[in-house]
């Protein structure tokens, strides 16, 4: 083989590698997205099994009240604040939760594409629960009183389970407790923000057991694809009330 022929072969190999790398990268990203959706579906299955074992009562979903002080209910689905180093890698915040006996694998609570660390260790949780499910906290917000909270399975059944999400893949910048607030009256659009690690998309599971991927479509929400950039209300960038991505999430959050 002559030098010219060798150079041609090397050039062809380099070209093929350049063409294949995006394909391989996309396949890897797709694999992580599928694994994330499977995690969400497993949490949803645990959510349903808990209700079946407790007379139709849904597992409690509680919010932080101040700093490191928690509303510690007797049957909360998960505990801990992922913004606190002592909680972010503490498995007991998961194992003490009422859903863990139905899941029994801590990795189910963590999205495989979530690379955020706390003290050089991966944070143990990536997901949160719909603030309208598992407590009546949203009823204490004056502007939100016209909307429905879900405490029992029968409450969800009355609102079409296939159209109400339960667990969400949350963005690492807003992830703290397991309570993902959505204000139906737009007082705080995207106060908590969905993850963008799946090529600008996030996962949701629904009360009937299925899961979906929602892609963020607008420029103001696509900004969030940089995980090191502060971007949401209270973090640097206010989201307009009429934002289509915000409206889409609200449409599957609760009902009148």
MIZA-971278 format. One record per residue (C-alpha): residue in one letter; x, y, z; residue number from 1. Coordinates in nm, 2 decimals. Example, Ala and Ser with C-alpha at 12.3 -4.5 7.8 and 13.67 -1.06 7.14 Angstrom:
<rs>
R  aa    east   north      up    i
R   A    1.23   -0.45    0.78    1
R   S    1.37   -0.11    0.71    2
</rs>
This chain:
<rs>
R  aa    east   north      up    i
R   X    0.00    0.00    0.00    1
R   X    0.14    0.34   -0.10    2
R   X    0.15    0.64    0.13    3
R   X   -0.13    0.80   -0.07    4
R   X   -0.35    0.49   -0.04    5
R   X   -0.29    0.48    0.34    6
R   X   -0.38    0.85    0.37    7
R   X   -0.70    0.78    0.18    8
R   X   -0.79    0.49    0.41    9
R   X   -0.72    0.70    0.72   10
R   X   -0.94    0.99    0.58   11
R   X   -1.23    0.75    0.51   12
R   X   -1.20    0.60    0.86   13
R   X   -1.20    0.95    1.01   14
R   X   -1.50    1.05    0.81   15
R   X   -1.70    0.74    0.91   16
R   X   -1.60    0.80    1.28   17
R   X   -1.73    1.16    1.25   18
R   X   -2.06    1.04    1.10   19
R   X   -2.10    0.76    1.36   20
R   X   -2.02    0.96    1.68   21
R   X   -2.35    1.16    1.68   22
R   X   -2.54    0.84    1.62   23
R   X   -2.37    0.67    1.91   24
R   X   -2.41    0.97    2.13   25
R   X   -2.78    0.99    2.05   26
R   X   -2.83    0.62    2.12   27
R   X   -2.66    0.66    2.46   28
R   X   -2.88    0.96    2.55   29
R   X   -3.19    0.77    2.43   30
R   X   -3.09    0.47    2.65   31
R   X   -3.07    0.70    2.96   32
R   X   -3.40    0.86    2.87   33
R   X   -3.57    0.51    2.86   34
R   X   -3.41    0.41    3.19   35
R   X   -3.54    0.74    3.35   36
R   X   -3.89    0.66    3.23   37
R   X   -3.87    0.31    3.37   38
R   X   -3.77    0.46    3.71   39
R   X   -4.07    0.69    3.70   40
R   X   -4.30    0.40    3.61   41
R   X   -4.16    0.20    3.90   42
R   X   -4.22    0.48    4.14   43
R   X   -4.58    0.51    4.00   44
R   X   -4.63    0.13    4.05   45
R   X   -4.51    0.18    4.41   46
R   X   -4.75    0.47    4.45   47
R   X   -5.04    0.26    4.34   48
R   X   -4.94   -0.04    4.56   49
R   X   -4.92    0.18    4.86   50
R   X   -5.27    0.31    4.80   51
R   X   -5.40   -0.05    4.75   52
R   X   -5.25   -0.15    5.09   53
R   X   -5.39    0.16    5.27   54
R   X   -5.75    0.17    5.18   55
R   X   -5.71    0.39    4.88   56
R   X   -5.53    0.66    5.07   57
R   X   -5.24    0.82    4.87   58
R   X   -4.89    0.84    5.01   59
R   X   -4.82    1.17    5.18   60
R   X   -4.63    1.44    4.98   61
R   X   -4.49    1.72    5.20   62
R   X   -4.29    2.04    5.14   63
R   X   -4.01    2.21    5.33   64
R   X   -4.13    2.47    5.57   65
R   X   -3.81    2.66    5.65   66
R   X   -3.45    2.58    5.58   67
R   X   -3.37    2.23    5.71   68
R   X   -3.70    2.19    5.90   69
R   X   -3.93    1.95    5.74   70
R   X   -4.30    1.88    5.77   71
R   X   -4.23    1.52    5.87   72
R   X   -4.55    1.33    5.82   73
R   X   -4.59    0.97    5.93   74
R   X   -4.62    0.84    5.58   75
R   X   -4.42    1.08    5.35   76
R   X   -4.31    0.93    5.02   77
R   X   -3.96    1.06    5.07   78
R   X   -3.76    1.30    5.30   79
R   X   -3.46    1.52    5.27   80
R   X   -3.34    1.84    5.09   81
R   X   -3.11    1.77    4.79   82
R   X   -2.96    2.12    4.84   83
R   X   -2.82    2.01    5.17   84
R   X   -2.50    1.81    5.16   85
R   X   -2.60    1.60    5.46   86
R   X   -2.92    1.49    5.28   87
R   X   -2.81    1.48    4.92   88
R   X   -2.61    1.16    4.98   89
R   X   -2.80    1.02    5.27   90
R   X   -2.99    0.70    5.17   91
R   X   -3.21    0.71    5.48   92
R   X   -3.40    1.01    5.33   93
R   X   -3.52    0.75    5.07   94
R   X   -3.53    0.43    5.28   95
R   X   -3.75    0.60    5.55   96
R   X   -4.00    0.69    5.29   97
R   X   -4.32    0.49    5.26   98
R   X   -4.27    0.40    4.90   99
R   X   -3.93    0.23    4.95  100
R   X   -4.07   -0.11    5.06  101
R   X   -4.24   -0.13    4.72  102
R   X   -3.93   -0.02    4.53  103
R   X   -3.64   -0.15    4.74  104
R   X   -3.37   -0.02    4.50  105
R   X   -3.24    0.33    4.58  106
R   X   -3.12    0.38    4.23  107
R   X   -3.48    0.39    4.11  108
R   X   -3.50    0.74    4.27  109
R   X   -3.21    0.87    4.05  110
R   X   -3.21    0.95    3.68  111
R   X   -2.91    0.79    3.51  112
R   X   -2.85    1.11    3.32  113
R   X   -2.83    1.32    3.64  114
R   X   -2.46    1.39    3.69  115
R   X   -2.49    1.64    3.97  116
R   X   -2.28    1.56    4.27  117
R   X   -2.27    1.66    4.64  118
R   X   -1.94    1.63    4.81  119
R   X   -1.79    1.43    4.52  120
R   X   -2.07    1.18    4.53  121
R   X   -2.38    1.16    4.31  122
R   X   -2.70    1.30    4.46  123
R   X   -2.93    1.02    4.54  124
R   X   -3.26    1.16    4.41  125
R   X   -3.37    1.33    4.09  126
R   X   -3.75    1.31    4.11  127
R   X   -4.03    1.50    4.28  128
R   X   -4.41    1.45    4.32  129
R   X   -4.69    1.68    4.20  130
R   X   -4.77    1.93    4.48  131
R   X   -5.14    1.87    4.43  132
R   X   -5.11    1.50    4.52  133
R   X   -5.07    1.35    4.87  134
R   X   -5.15    1.66    5.08  135
R   X   -5.38    1.96    5.10  136
R   X   -5.11    2.22    5.12  137
R   X   -5.21    2.38    4.79  138
R   X   -5.55    2.45    4.94  139
R   X   -5.39    2.69    5.19  140
R   X   -5.28    2.92    4.90  141
R   X   -5.57    3.16    4.86  142
R   X   -5.54    3.19    4.48  143
R   X   -5.54    2.81    4.43  144
R   X   -5.85    2.72    4.62  145
R   X   -6.06    2.65    4.32  146
R   X   -5.85    2.36    4.21  147
R   X   -5.85    2.00    4.33  148
R   X   -5.61    1.83    4.56  149
R   X   -5.58    1.45    4.55  150
R   X   -5.57    1.26    4.88  151
R   X   -5.74    0.93    4.78  152
R   X   -5.74    0.71    4.47  153
R   X   -6.11    0.80    4.42  154
R   X   -6.00    1.17    4.39  155
R   X   -5.77    1.08    4.10  156
R   X   -6.03    0.85    3.94  157
R   X   -6.27    1.14    3.93  158
R   X   -6.02    1.35    3.73  159
R   X   -5.91    1.10    3.46  160
R   X   -5.58    0.93    3.59  161
R   X   -5.43    0.93    3.24  162
R   X   -5.43    1.31    3.24  163
R   X   -5.28    1.38    3.59  164
R   X   -4.90    1.34    3.64  165
R   X   -4.76    1.21    3.97  166
R   X   -4.38    1.21    3.95  167
R   X   -4.15    1.44    3.75  168
R   X   -3.78    1.45    3.66  169
R   X   -3.68    1.78    3.82  170
R   X   -3.40    2.01    3.72  171
R   X   -3.10    2.00    3.97  172
R   X   -3.10    2.37    4.03  173
R   X   -3.45    2.36    4.19  174
R   X   -3.45    2.01    4.33  175
R   X   -3.48    2.02    4.71  176
R   X   -3.77    1.83    4.88  177
R   X   -3.99    1.59    4.70  178
R   X   -4.27    1.84    4.64  179
R   X   -4.29    2.00    4.30  180
R   X   -4.51    2.31    4.31  181
R   X   -4.72    2.41    4.01  182
R   X   -4.93    2.73    4.07  183
R   X   -5.24    2.70    3.85  184
R   X   -5.31    3.07    3.88  185
R   X   -4.96    3.16    3.75  186
R   X   -4.84    3.33    4.07  187
R   X   -4.51    3.15    4.03  188
R   X   -4.45    3.01    3.68  189
R   X   -4.18    2.74    3.69  190
R   X   -4.09    2.81    4.05  191
R   X   -3.97    2.45    4.03  192
R   X   -3.83    2.36    3.69  193
R   X   -3.83    2.02    3.51  194
R   X   -3.51    1.86    3.41  195
R   X   -3.36    1.93    3.07  196
R   X   -3.09    1.65    3.06  197
R   X   -3.27    1.44    2.81  198
R   X   -3.18    1.66    2.51  199
R   X   -3.40    1.94    2.63  200
R   X   -3.68    1.72    2.76  201
R   X   -3.81    1.57    3.09  202
R   X   -4.00    1.27    3.20  203
R   X   -4.34    1.25    3.37  204
R   X   -4.54    0.95    3.48  205
R   X   -4.92    0.96    3.52  206
R   X   -5.17    0.82    3.76  207
R   X   -5.28    0.55    3.52  208
R   X   -4.92    0.41    3.51  209
R   X   -4.80    0.54    3.18  210
R   X   -4.50    0.78    3.13  211
R   X   -4.43    1.04    2.87  212
R   X   -4.14    1.27    2.76  213
R   X   -4.22    1.64    2.73  214
R   X   -3.98    1.85    2.52  215
R   X   -3.92    2.21    2.61  216
R   X   -4.00    2.41    2.30  217
R   X   -3.96    2.78    2.37  218
R   X   -3.64    2.98    2.38  219
R   X   -3.69    3.10    2.74  220
R   X   -3.72    2.74    2.87  221
R   X   -3.45    2.60    2.64  222
R   X   -3.21    2.83    2.82  223
R   X   -3.23    2.59    3.11  224
R   X   -3.04    2.33    2.92  225
R   X   -2.72    2.47    3.07  226
R   X   -2.73    2.30    3.42  227
R   X   -2.49    2.56    3.56  228
R   X   -2.70    2.86    3.47  229
R   X   -2.96    3.01    3.71  230
R   X   -3.27    3.06    3.52  231
R   X   -3.61    3.04    3.69  232
R   X   -3.82    3.26    3.91  233
R   X   -3.62    3.33    4.22  234
R   X   -3.30    3.21    4.04  235
R   X   -3.25    3.48    3.79  236
R   X   -3.49    3.45    3.49  237
R   X   -3.87    3.50    3.52  238
R   X   -4.08    3.27    3.30  239
R   X   -4.37    3.45    3.12  240
R   X   -4.72    3.34    3.24  241
R   X   -4.82    3.25    2.88  242
R   X   -4.52    3.03    2.82  243
R   X   -4.64    2.73    2.62  244
R   X   -4.42    2.48    2.81  245
R   X   -4.57    2.61    3.14  246
R   X   -4.92    2.59    3.00  247
R   X   -4.86    2.23    2.88  248
R   X   -4.74    2.12    3.23  249
R   X   -5.04    2.29    3.40  250
R   X   -5.29    2.11    3.18  251
R   X   -5.18    1.77    3.33  252
R   X   -5.13    1.89    3.69  253
R   X   -5.48    1.91    3.84  254
R   X   -5.84    2.00    3.76  255
R   X   -6.13    2.21    3.90  256
</rs>
